[in-house]
Amino acid sequence: MSDEPDGEIDEQVRAGLAYVCSSYGDLAQVLGPDDPDLTAVRSAVHSGDAVRAALDRLHDRLRAAGDALGVYGQASRSARSGAAAMPGISDELGEIVYVCGSARCGRYVWLEDAEALPACSLTGMPLAMRRVG
Ligand SMILES: [Zn+2]
């Protein structure tokens, strides 16, 4: 899972970034705030570099640290519970969500779940309010 064509972000990467974005604080606590694999993901998003390789390394790090699911396993689990990939169509008309300003990160936060204006952990940019449905 490392043959990412330049500039192409697949759904697994988007979901993985969404997981890292929403769990950045927890990951920084487990691995350390200056962990090279964690900061590599963040700087890849910042610089527009291919993030797949950095995400793969972080995934392997987490699994080595005892997280059996790693980035991708956690991402698909939270996607099922509605916390990762942005739904294209919602049954609930007119719901407001905050979405990550980064096109690469698939994180979103429902308005009712947001305590304050959330910011992307990867880019530092505030999430953008959007109405779906
Ligand atoms: Zn984000």
Residues whose N, C-alpha, C, O or C-beta is under 5 A from the ligand:
A	BS01	ZN	C21 C100 C105 R107 C120 S121 L122
